[in-house]
């Protein structure tokens, strides 16, 4: 930006009818005029004095001293060849820009656009806890906690070139809008080398900051941290402006001369589907009481060893008799071009495990986020067994490279249970995994993981959707009955030939089947029906036997609730059927007894475990929305 100041400008002298303008070296002069109103003689350097003629002066090279360049304006009468009067415009060229350097940004930063050819800067919410002694997330503190803390922030550079003396009459102000003031925080690095050098200058309660130019340095370095994820009242976009103001020598407001802008988008929270590589499995230990899970833990240890990932056991002193670790939290991640780290989303259910995510998972490069309804009321549908995400899909030509979030709800236009608005608003606002609402209110617990799961596959779309199917179960049982196995026991006392399971709720699953096919672009070949019965209790249903689709997926290894189905030829016919459906995909079916430790308490393996997975390789900012 070139700054010009006329230190001696004369009014147009009497009798003047034309003018010319000439500058010293480095000064460029352009004349803009309306050819319909102004006629210029060929080859002449003079211009008619007319309101339709404008002179534009610019410089490309910063000045060394104040007023080191100039423009002479010469005025001529109608017949005179020599000027009758002149005026000088003294110029000082100052250039500045605010920008985000690589690797914090992709090209251009004055606006933000999606897609592989998109542009704009990316900002992370500083929601981890890099200092072990800290009591809260890094974003809770208005000072830099550690040098590791800085790595979670994005750099922003203000570059200024030109003589410092000009700032006796001008000042540079970095500022943000009122709406953004609580969404970000900015630290100015003074260069002293200590953590104290990083001065909090913007965000929280600070809307503007005057950048001191007395030192004459060309660059000022700022570190920007995000304080808030996108939400119903926040698009995720934040604009920073730097404005040059001419300082008033009266009580009048300072005059803005020029403004430059850089735009950031706060990185969204991204969920990871079953098809991504498992890194760590979490499960609770329940040693006391009537439903201990010691045998279940041993089976999980064996499964995790086969899957070659880490196992973390939450002891009873920390879980406080709450075994439903999937209901308490969901793992995801955030990513910017310069940094990526996992973030745990803590559900609002707040039972025994309510402090586990914050106290034990939040840490260095492991973030935390939660949403709490304003009035504190939650239902079973607010647990995160009711939160899932599909693998990447394409629907009618539109690609969802990060999949789509699935949440359970009531039927449209009904007054049933729904996930709390605070959580739904958060999920929708992330944009990159547009949610699909399914019908889960027909179940007592009401979670989507009670009737669906995804498993990896090497063909077709790279996965299969597993749906619990009462119809498939009845078909299997009738088939075994025709083969002469009608006396096979289903739980001691129930018989295969007995048709007393109550309403099997197949129509509810069919409604979801149609929705999933439509919203995920699936065909029947992408869906596998898993035999399962549900038993009506009051107005809602529970799994009649251990819910097979409520499994843990660790690569090709599946930890499946042992269904204890009818024994045919010495084998459980339900297990055999599930193997025949899944093993041709290269999957390994490992059936685990969770009957007393989970099933009788209205949950299964997926409800009682949680999996941290490797993030997507796809970069979210390359999405086309």
C-alpha positions as CSV (number, residue, x, y, z in Angstrom):
1,X,0.0,0.0,0.0
2,X,1.4,3.4,-1.0
3,X,0.7,6.3,1.3
4,X,0.8,9.8,-0.2
5,X,0.6,13.1,1.6
6,X,0.5,16.5,0.0
7,X,2.6,18.8,2.2
8,X,2.0,21.8,-0.1
9,X,-1.1,21.7,-2.3
10,X,-2.3,24.9,-4.0
11,X,-5.8,25.6,-5.2
12,X,-6.3,25.7,-8.9
13,X,-5.0,29.2,-10.0
14,X,-7.3,31.6,-11.8
15,X,-7.1,31.3,-15.6
16,X,-5.8,27.7,-15.6
17,X,-7.5,25.4,-18.1
18,X,-5.2,22.4,-18.3
19,X,-2.5,20.6,-16.3
20,X,0.2,18.0,-16.5
21,X,1.7,15.7,-13.8
22,X,5.3,14.4,-13.5
23,X,6.8,12.3,-10.8
24,X,10.3,11.5,-9.5
25,X,11.9,8.1,-10.1
26,X,9.8,5.2,-8.8
27,X,6.5,7.1,-9.0
28,X,3.8,5.9,-11.4
29,X,1.2,8.3,-12.7
30,X,-2.1,7.2,-14.3
31,X,-4.8,9.4,-15.7
32,X,-8.3,8.1,-15.8
33,X,-10.9,9.9,-17.8
34,X,-14.3,9.7,-19.5
35,X,-13.5,9.8,-23.3
36,X,-17.1,10.9,-24.0
37,X,-16.6,14.1,-21.9
38,X,-12.9,14.8,-22.3
39,X,-10.9,15.1,-25.5
40,X,-7.2,14.7,-25.3
41,X,-5.0,16.0,-28.1
42,X,-2.8,13.3,-29.7
43,X,0.7,13.3,-28.3
44,X,-0.1,16.0,-25.8
45,X,0.9,15.6,-22.1
46,X,-1.6,18.1,-20.8
47,X,-5.1,17.3,-19.6
48,X,-8.1,19.5,-19.5
49,X,-9.2,20.6,-16.0
50,X,-12.4,18.6,-15.8
51,X,-14.2,16.7,-13.1
52,X,-14.2,13.7,-15.4
53,X,-10.4,13.5,-15.2
54,X,-8.7,11.7,-12.2
55,X,-5.0,11.3,-11.5
56,X,-3.8,8.2,-9.7
57,X,-0.4,8.0,-8.2
58,X,1.3,4.8,-7.0
59,X,4.7,3.5,-5.9
60,X,5.9,-0.1,-5.7
61,X,9.0,0.3,-3.7
62,X,8.9,1.4,0.0
63,X,10.4,4.7,0.9
64,X,13.7,5.1,2.7
65,X,12.7,8.3,4.4
66,X,9.5,10.3,4.8
67,X,8.6,12.4,1.7
68,X,11.5,11.1,-0.4
69,X,9.4,11.0,-3.6
70,X,7.2,13.7,-5.1
71,X,4.8,14.6,-7.9
72,X,4.8,18.1,-9.6
73,X,1.4,19.4,-10.9
74,X,1.8,22.2,-13.4
75,X,-1.1,24.4,-14.4
76,X,-1.5,26.1,-17.8
77,X,-3.6,28.9,-19.2
78,X,-5.5,28.7,-22.4
79,X,-2.7,30.2,-24.5
80,X,0.4,29.8,-22.4
81,X,3.1,27.3,-23.1
82,X,4.8,27.9,-19.7
83,X,3.0,26.9,-16.5
84,X,1.3,29.7,-14.7
85,X,1.5,27.9,-11.3
86,X,2.5,24.6,-9.8
87,X,2.0,22.4,-6.7
88,X,4.0,19.6,-5.2
89,X,2.6,16.3,-3.7
90,X,5.2,14.7,-1.4
91,X,5.0,10.9,-1.1
92,X,6.0,8.3,1.4
93,X,5.5,4.7,0.3
94,X,4.6,2.3,3.1
95,X,3.7,-1.3,2.3
96,X,2.0,-3.8,4.7
97,X,0.1,-7.0,4.5
98,X,-1.3,-9.5,7.0
99,X,-0.9,-13.1,5.9
100,X,-0.6,-16.7,7.1
101,X,2.6,-18.5,6.0
102,X,2.9,-22.1,4.9
103,X,2.1,-24.7,6.1
104,X,-0.8,-23.1,8.0
105,X,-2.7,-22.1,4.9
106,X,-3.5,-22.9,1.3
107,X,-3.3,-20.1,-1.3
108,X,-4.9,-16.7,-0.8
109,X,-6.3,-15.7,2.4
110,X,-8.7,-12.7,1.9
111,X,-11.7,-15.2,1.6
112,X,-12.3,-18.8,2.3
113,X,-13.6,-21.4,-0.2
114,X,-13.9,-25.2,-0.2
115,X,-12.5,-27.7,-2.6
116,X,-9.1,-28.8,-4.0
117,X,-8.7,-25.4,-5.6
118,X,-10.0,-23.6,-2.5
119,X,-8.3,-20.9,-0.5
120,X,-8.1,-19.7,3.0
121,X,-6.3,-20.3,6.4
122,X,-7.2,-23.0,8.9
123,X,-7.4,-22.6,12.7
124,X,-7.5,-25.3,15.4
125,X,-9.4,-25.1,18.6
126,X,-6.7,-25.3,21.3
127,X,-8.7,-27.9,23.2
128,X,-5.9,-30.1,24.4
129,X,-3.9,-29.8,27.6
130,X,-0.1,-29.7,26.9
131,X,1.0,-28.8,30.4
132,X,0.6,-31.8,32.7
133,X,0.1,-29.5,35.8
134,X,-2.8,-27.6,34.2
135,X,-6.3,-28.1,35.4
136,X,-8.1,-27.1,32.2
137,X,-7.8,-27.1,28.4
138,X,-5.1,-24.8,27.0
139,X,-7.8,-22.5,25.5
140,X,-9.0,-21.7,29.1
141,X,-5.9,-19.7,29.8
142,X,-5.2,-16.2,28.5
143,X,-1.5,-16.8,28.3
144,X,0.8,-19.3,26.6
145,X,1.3,-22.3,28.8
146,X,4.2,-23.9,27.0
147,X,6.1,-24.0,23.7
148,X,4.0,-27.1,22.8
149,X,1.0,-24.9,23.3
150,X,2.2,-22.7,20.4
151,X,2.3,-25.7,18.1
152,X,-1.5,-25.9,18.3
153,X,-1.8,-22.4,17.0
154,X,-1.6,-20.9,13.5
155,X,0.9,-18.2,12.6
156,X,-0.2,-14.8,11.3
157,X,2.4,-12.4,10.0
158,X,2.1,-8.6,9.7
159,X,4.7,-7.3,7.3
160,X,5.4,-3.5,7.1
161,X,8.0,-1.8,5.0
162,X,8.7,1.9,4.9
163,X,10.1,4.6,7.2
164,X,9.1,4.3,10.9
165,X,8.8,8.1,11.2
166,X,5.5,8.0,9.2
167,X,3.8,6.4,12.2
168,X,4.1,9.7,14.1
169,X,0.9,10.6,12.2
170,X,-0.5,7.1,11.4
171,X,-1.1,3.9,13.3
172,X,-1.7,0.2,12.4
173,X,-4.6,-1.4,14.2
174,X,-5.2,-5.2,14.2
175,X,-8.9,-5.9,15.0
176,X,-11.8,-8.4,14.9
177,X,-15.5,-8.1,15.0
178,X,-17.7,-8.2,18.1
179,X,-19.1,-11.5,17.0
180,X,-15.7,-13.1,16.7
181,X,-14.1,-11.8,19.9
182,X,-14.9,-14.8,22.0
183,X,-14.1,-17.3,19.2
184,X,-10.3,-16.7,19.0
185,X,-7.3,-15.5,20.9
186,X,-4.2,-13.9,19.5
187,X,-0.7,-13.6,21.0
188,X,1.9,-11.1,19.8
189,X,5.5,-12.5,19.9
190,X,8.0,-9.8,21.0
191,X,11.1,-11.9,20.3
192,X,12.6,-12.1,23.7
193,X,12.7,-15.9,23.7
194,X,10.7,-16.6,26.9
195,X,7.1,-17.6,27.2
196,X,6.4,-14.2,28.7
197,X,7.1,-12.6,25.3
198,X,3.8,-13.8,24.0
199,X,1.4,-11.0,24.9
200,X,-2.4,-11.6,24.7
201,X,-3.6,-8.8,22.3
202,X,-6.8,-10.0,20.7
203,X,-9.8,-12.2,21.7
204,X,-11.6,-12.8,24.9
205,X,-12.3,-9.2,25.9
206,X,-9.9,-7.5,23.4
207,X,-11.3,-6.3,20.0
208,X,-8.4,-4.3,18.7
209,X,-4.6,-3.9,19.1
210,X,-2.4,-1.0,18.0
211,X,0.8,-2.5,16.6
212,X,3.8,-0.5,17.8
213,X,6.0,0.5,14.8
214,X,8.6,2.5,16.8
215,X,11.1,-0.3,16.6
216,X,11.2,-0.2,12.8
217,X,11.1,-4.0,12.4
218,X,9.5,-5.2,9.2
219,X,7.6,-8.2,10.6
220,X,5.4,-8.8,13.6
221,X,4.5,-12.4,14.4
222,X,1.2,-13.4,15.9
223,X,-0.1,-16.8,17.1
224,X,-3.8,-17.5,16.7
225,X,-5.7,-20.1,18.7
226,X,-9.3,-21.2,18.3
227,X,-11.6,-21.1,21.3
228,X,-14.8,-22.4,19.8
229,X,-15.9,-25.1,17.4
230,X,-18.5,-24.3,14.7
231,X,-21.9,-24.4,16.2
232,X,-25.5,-23.1,15.6
233,X,-24.4,-19.5,16.2
234,X,-20.9,-19.7,14.7
235,X,-20.1,-20.6,11.1
236,X,-16.5,-21.3,11.9
237,X,-15.2,-18.4,9.9
238,X,-13.1,-15.7,11.6
239,X,-11.8,-12.5,9.9
240,X,-8.8,-10.6,11.1
241,X,-8.3,-7.0,9.8
242,X,-5.4,-4.6,9.9
243,X,-6.3,-1.0,9.2
244,X,-4.1,2.0,8.7
245,X,-5.5,5.0,10.6
246,X,-4.5,8.6,10.2
247,X,-4.3,10.0,13.7
248,X,-6.5,13.0,14.3
249,X,-4.9,16.0,16.0
250,X,-8.4,17.1,17.2
251,X,-11.1,15.3,19.1
252,X,-12.4,13.9,15.8
253,X,-12.1,10.2,15.2
254,X,-9.1,8.8,13.5
255,X,-9.5,8.4,9.7
256,X,-9.2,4.9,8.2
257,X,-7.0,4.9,5.1
258,X,-6.8,1.2,4.0
259,X,-7.7,-2.3,5.4
260,X,-6.2,-5.7,4.7
261,X,-7.9,-8.9,5.8
262,X,-7.1,-12.6,6.4
263,X,-9.9,-15.2,6.9
264,X,-9.6,-18.4,9.0
265,X,-11.9,-21.3,9.2
266,X,-11.9,-23.2,12.5
267,X,-11.3,-26.9,11.8
268,X,-14.3,-29.1,12.4
269,X,-14.5,-32.1,14.7
270,X,-14.5,-35.2,12.6
271,X,-15.7,-38.7,13.6
272,X,-14.0,-41.9,12.4
273,X,-16.0,-44.9,11.1
274,X,-15.4,-48.7,11.8
275,X,-13.6,-49.0,8.5
276,X,-10.6,-47.0,9.7
277,X,-7.6,-48.7,11.5
278,X,-8.1,-49.2,15.2
279,X,-5.4,-47.8,17.4
280,X,-6.6,-48.2,21.0
281,X,-9.6,-49.9,22.7
282,X,-11.1,-48.7,25.9
283,X,-13.1,-50.9,28.3
284,X,-14.2,-50.7,31.9
285,X,-13.3,-53.1,34.7
286,X,-16.2,-54.3,36.9
287,X,-14.9,-56.5,39.6
288,X,-17.6,-56.2,42.2
289,X,-21.3,-56.6,42.3
290,X,-23.7,-59.1,40.7
291,X,-22.5,-58.6,37.1
292,X,-18.7,-58.7,37.1
293,X,-16.9,-58.7,33.7
294,X,-13.6,-60.4,34.4
295,X,-14.1,-63.1,31.8
296,X,-15.3,-60.5,29.3
297,X,-12.1,-58.5,29.9
298,X,-9.9,-61.6,29.2
299,X,-11.8,-62.2,26.0
300,X,-11.2,-58.5,25.0
301,X,-7.5,-58.8,25.8
302,X,-7.2,-61.8,23.4
303,X,-9.2,-60.0,20.7
304,X,-7.1,-56.8,21.0
305,X,-3.9,-58.8,20.7
306,X,-5.1,-60.4,17.5
307,X,-6.0,-57.0,16.1
308,X,-2.6,-55.6,17.1
309,X,-3.8,-52.5,18.9
310,X,-3.6,-51.1,22.5
311,X,-6.0,-51.9,25.3
312,X,-6.8,-49.4,28.0
313,X,-8.8,-50.6,31.0
314,X,-10.7,-48.0,33.0
315,X,-10.6,-49.2,36.7
316,X,-13.6,-49.3,38.9
317,X,-12.4,-46.5,41.0
318,X,-12.5,-44.2,37.9
319,X,-15.6,-45.6,36.2
320,X,-17.6,-45.6,39.5
321,X,-19.7,-48.6,38.5
322,X,-20.5,-47.3,35.0
323,X,-19.5,-49.8,32.4
324,X,-21.0,-48.1,29.3
325,X,-18.0,-46.3,28.0
326,X,-19.3,-46.0,24.4
327,X,-22.3,-44.1,25.8
328,X,-20.1,-41.7,27.6
329,X,-17.9,-40.5,24.8
330,X,-17.0,-40.5,21.1
331,X,-13.6,-40.2,19.5
332,X,-12.8,-37.9,16.6
333,X,-10.0,-35.5,15.6
334,X,-9.2,-32.1,14.3
335,X,-6.8,-31.2,11.5
336,X,-5.0,-28.2,10.0
337,X,-2.3,-28.2,7.4
338,X,0.3,-28.0,10.1
339,X,-1.1,-30.2,12.9
340,X,-3.6,-32.9,13.7
341,X,-4.7,-34.4,17.0
342,X,-7.5,-36.6,18.4
343,X,-10.4,-35.0,20.3
344,X,-12.8,-36.8,22.5
345,X,-16.4,-35.6,22.5
346,X,-17.9,-36.1,26.0
347,X,-21.6,-36.8,26.0
348,X,-24.0,-35.0,28.3
349,X,-25.3,-38.3,30.0
350,X,-23.0,-37.7,33.0
351,X,-23.2,-40.9,34.9
352,X,-20.4,-42.7,36.7
353,X,-17.9,-42.1,33.8
354,X,-18.7,-38.4,33.6
355,X,-15.2,-37.2,34.6
356,X,-13.2,-39.9,32.7
357,X,-12.8,-38.2,29.4
358,X,-11.8,-34.9,31.0
359,X,-9.5,-36.3,33.7
360,X,-7.9,-39.2,31.9
361,X,-8.1,-38.7,28.1
362,X,-7.6,-34.9,27.8
363,X,-3.9,-34.3,27.7
364,X,-0.9,-33.3,25.4
365,X,-2.2,-33.4,21.8
366,X,-5.4,-35.0,22.9
367,X,-8.3,-32.6,22.9
368,X,-11.7,-32.5,24.6
369,X,-15.1,-31.0,23.7
370,X,-18.6,-31.4,25.2
371,X,-22.1,-30.0,24.8
372,X,-24.6,-29.6,27.6
373,X,-28.2,-28.8,27.2
374,X,-29.1,-25.4,28.8
375,X,-31.6,-26.8,31.2
376,X,-29.7,-30.0,32.0
377,X,-32.4,-32.4,30.9
378,X,-31.0,-35.5,28.9
379,X,-32.6,-38.7,27.8
380,X,-31.1,-42.1,26.8
381,X,-30.8,-40.9,23.2
382,X,-28.1,-38.4,24.3
383,X,-25.7,-41.3,25.0
384,X,-23.2,-41.8,22.3
385,X,-24.2,-45.4,21.5
386,X,-26.8,-43.3,19.6
387,X,-24.0,-41.7,17.6
388,X,-22.3,-43.4,14.6
389,X,-20.8,-42.4,11.3
390,X,-20.8,-44.2,7.9
391,X,-17.7,-44.8,5.8
392,X,-17.3,-42.5,2.8
393,X,-20.2,-42.7,0.4
394,X,-21.5,-41.1,-2.8
395,X,-25.2,-40.2,-3.1
396,X,-26.7,-39.3,-6.5
397,X,-23.3,-37.9,-7.6
398,X,-22.5,-36.1,-4.4
399,X,-19.5,-37.4,-2.6
400,X,-19.2,-37.5,1.2
401,X,-15.5,-38.4,1.5
402,X,-15.7,-38.4,5.4
403,X,-19.0,-40.3,5.6
404,X,-22.2,-39.1,7.2
405,X,-23.0,-39.0,10.9
406,X,-25.9,-41.2,12.0
407,X,-28.0,-40.3,15.1
408,X,-31.1,-41.9,16.4
409,X,-34.3,-40.0,16.9
410,X,-38.1,-40.2,16.9
411,X,-40.2,-40.4,13.8
412,X,-40.7,-37.0,12.0
413,X,-43.7,-35.0,13.3
414,X,-43.8,-37.1,16.5
415,X,-43.3,-36.1,20.1
416,X,-40.9,-38.9,21.0
417,X,-37.4,-38.8,22.3
418,X,-34.7,-36.9,20.4
419,X,-31.0,-36.2,21.0
420,X,-30.7,-32.9,22.8
421,X,-30.6,-29.9,20.5
422,X,-27.2,-28.8,21.9
423,X,-25.5,-31.9,20.6
424,X,-27.4,-32.0,17.3
425,X,-26.6,-28.4,16.6
426,X,-22.9,-29.1,17.2
427,X,-22.9,-32.1,14.9
428,X,-24.7,-30.3,12.0
429,X,-22.5,-27.3,12.3
430,X,-19.3,-29.3,11.6
431,X,-20.6,-29.5,7.9
432,X,-18.1,-32.1,6.7
433,X,-20.2,-35.2,7.8
434,X,-23.8,-34.0,7.3
435,X,-26.0,-36.0,9.8
436,X,-28.7,-38.4,9.0
437,X,-31.4,-38.9,11.6
438,X,-32.8,-42.4,12.0
439,X,-35.7,-43.8,14.0
440,X,-34.4,-45.4,17.2
441,X,-37.1,-44.3,19.6
442,X,-38.8,-47.7,19.1
443,X,-36.2,-49.3,21.3
444,X,-36.1,-49.0,25.1
445,X,-32.6,-47.7,25.2
446,X,-33.0,-46.1,21.8
447,X,-29.5,-46.3,20.3
448,X,-28.6,-46.7,16.6
449,X,-25.9,-49.3,17.6
450,X,-28.7,-51.7,18.6
451,X,-29.7,-52.2,15.0
452,X,-26.8,-51.3,12.7
453,X,-23.0,-51.5,12.3
454,X,-20.5,-51.2,9.5
455,X,-17.7,-53.6,8.6
456,X,-14.9,-53.3,6.1
457,X,-14.9,-55.1,2.8
458,X,-12.4,-55.2,-0.1
459,X,-15.0,-55.0,-2.8
460,X,-17.9,-52.7,-3.9
461,X,-17.9,-49.5,-1.7
462,X,-15.3,-50.8,0.7
463,X,-17.8,-51.7,3.4
464,X,-21.1,-53.5,4.2
465,X,-23.9,-52.2,6.4
466,X,-25.1,-54.8,8.9
467,X,-28.7,-54.4,9.9
468,X,-30.5,-56.4,12.6
469,X,-33.2,-58.4,10.9
470,X,-36.1,-60.1,12.7
471,X,-37.2,-61.4,9.2
472,X,-33.8,-63.0,8.6
473,X,-34.0,-64.6,12.0
474,X,-37.5,-66.0,11.5
475,X,-36.4,-67.3,8.1
476,X,-33.4,-69.1,9.6
477,X,-35.5,-70.6,12.4
478,X,-38.2,-71.8,9.9
479,X,-35.5,-73.3,7.8
480,X,-34.1,-75.3,10.7
481,X,-37.6,-76.3,11.7
482,X,-38.2,-77.7,8.2
483,X,-34.9,-79.6,8.6
484,X,-36.3,-81.3,11.7
485,X,-34.7,-79.2,14.4
486,X,-37.8,-77.7,15.9
487,X,-37.0,-79.0,19.3
488,X,-33.7,-77.2,19.5
489,X,-33.6,-75.1,22.6
490,X,-33.5,-71.3,22.5
491,X,-32.4,-70.3,26.1
492,X,-33.4,-73.3,28.3
493,X,-37.2,-73.2,28.3
494,X,-37.8,-71.4,24.9
495,X,-38.2,-73.5,21.8
496,X,-37.5,-72.9,18.2
497,X,-41.0,-73.9,17.3
498,X,-42.6,-71.4,19.6
499,X,-43.8,-68.3,17.9
500,X,-44.1,-66.1,21.0
501,X,-41.6,-63.3,20.6
502,X,-44.1,-60.5,20.4
503,X,-43.9,-57.7,17.9
504,X,-40.5,-58.0,16.3
505,X,-40.4,-54.4,15.1
506,X,-39.2,-55.3,11.7
507,X,-41.2,-52.4,10.2
508,X,-39.1,-50.0,12.3
509,X,-35.9,-51.4,10.9
510,X,-37.4,-51.3,7.4
511,X,-38.1,-47.6,7.8
512,X,-34.4,-47.1,8.7
513,X,-33.3,-49.4,5.8
514,X,-35.1,-47.1,3.3
515,X,-33.6,-44.0,4.9
516,X,-30.1,-45.4,4.9
517,X,-30.4,-46.5,1.3
518,X,-31.6,-43.1,0.3
519,X,-29.2,-41.0,2.4
520,X,-26.1,-43.1,2.0
521,X,-26.6,-44.2,-1.7
522,X,-26.8,-47.9,-0.8
523,X,-28.3,-50.8,-2.7
524,X,-29.5,-54.1,-1.3
525,X,-26.1,-55.6,-2.3
526,X,-24.4,-53.2,0.2
527,X,-26.5,-54.5,3.1
528,X,-26.3,-57.7,5.1
529,X,-29.2,-58.8,7.2
530,X,-28.1,-60.2,10.5
531,X,-30.6,-62.5,12.3
532,X,-31.9,-60.8,15.4
533,X,-35.1,-60.8,17.4
534,X,-36.5,-58.1,19.6
535,X,-39.0,-58.5,22.4
536,X,-41.7,-55.9,23.1
537,X,-41.7,-54.5,26.6
538,X,-44.5,-52.0,27.1
539,X,-44.4,-49.6,24.1
540,X,-40.7,-50.3,23.2
541,X,-38.5,-53.2,22.4
542,X,-35.3,-54.9,23.6
543,X,-33.0,-57.4,22.0
544,X,-34.4,-60.9,22.8
545,X,-31.0,-62.5,22.7
546,X,-27.6,-60.8,22.7
547,X,-27.6,-58.3,19.9
548,X,-25.3,-59.5,17.3
549,X,-24.8,-56.2,15.3
550,X,-23.7,-54.5,18.5
551,X,-20.2,-55.6,17.9
552,X,-16.7,-54.1,18.1
553,X,-14.9,-53.9,14.7
554,X,-11.1,-54.0,14.9
555,X,-10.0,-54.2,11.3
556,X,-10.9,-57.7,10.0
557,X,-11.4,-58.9,13.6
558,X,-15.0,-58.7,14.9
559,X,-15.8,-59.1,18.6
560,X,-19.5,-60.3,18.4
561,X,-21.9,-60.9,21.2
562,X,-22.4,-64.6,21.6
563,X,-26.1,-65.1,20.7
564,X,-26.7,-68.4,22.4
565,X,-29.0,-69.6,19.6
566,X,-30.5,-73.0,19.0
567,X,-27.9,-75.8,18.9
568,X,-28.1,-77.6,15.6
569,X,-25.6,-80.5,15.0
570,X,-23.6,-79.3,18.0
571,X,-23.3,-75.7,16.9
572,X,-25.2,-72.5,17.4
573,X,-27.1,-72.0,14.3
574,X,-27.1,-68.2,14.7
575,X,-23.3,-68.1,15.0
576,X,-23.0,-70.4,11.9
577,X,-25.3,-68.1,9.9
578,X,-23.3,-65.0,10.9
579,X,-20.1,-66.6,9.9
580,X,-21.5,-67.6,6.6
581,X,-22.5,-64.0,5.9
582,X,-19.3,-62.3,7.1
583,X,-16.3,-64.6,6.7
584,X,-16.5,-64.5,2.8
585,X,-15.6,-60.8,3.2
586,X,-12.3,-61.9,4.8
587,X,-13.6,-61.0,8.3
588,X,-12.8,-63.0,11.4
589,X,-15.8,-63.7,13.7
590,X,-14.9,-64.0,17.4
591,X,-18.0,-64.6,19.6
592,X,-17.7,-63.3,23.1
593,X,-20.0,-64.1,26.0
594,X,-21.4,-60.8,27.3
595,X,-24.7,-62.2,28.5
596,X,-24.6,-61.4,32.2
597,X,-22.0,-58.7,32.1
598,X,-23.8,-56.6,29.5
599,X,-26.8,-58.1,27.8
600,X,-29.0,-58.5,30.9
601,X,-28.2,-54.9,31.6
602,X,-29.6,-53.8,28.2
603,X,-26.3,-53.4,26.4
604,X,-23.7,-55.4,24.5
605,X,-20.0,-55.3,23.4
606,X,-20.2,-52.1,21.4
607,X,-21.9,-50.3,24.3
608,X,-19.2,-51.4,26.7
609,X,-16.2,-50.6,24.6
610,X,-14.8,-47.6,22.7
611,X,-12.2,-47.4,19.9
612,X,-9.7,-44.7,19.0
613,X,-9.0,-44.9,15.3
614,X,-6.6,-43.6,12.8
615,X,-7.9,-40.4,11.1
616,X,-8.9,-40.2,7.4
617,X,-6.1,-39.5,4.9
618,X,-8.5,-37.2,3.1
619,X,-8.2,-33.5,4.0
620,X,-11.5,-32.0,5.0
621,X,-10.8,-28.6,3.4
622,X,-10.8,-30.4,0.0
623,X,-14.5,-31.2,0.3
624,X,-16.9,-29.6,-2.2
625,X,-19.9,-28.4,-0.3
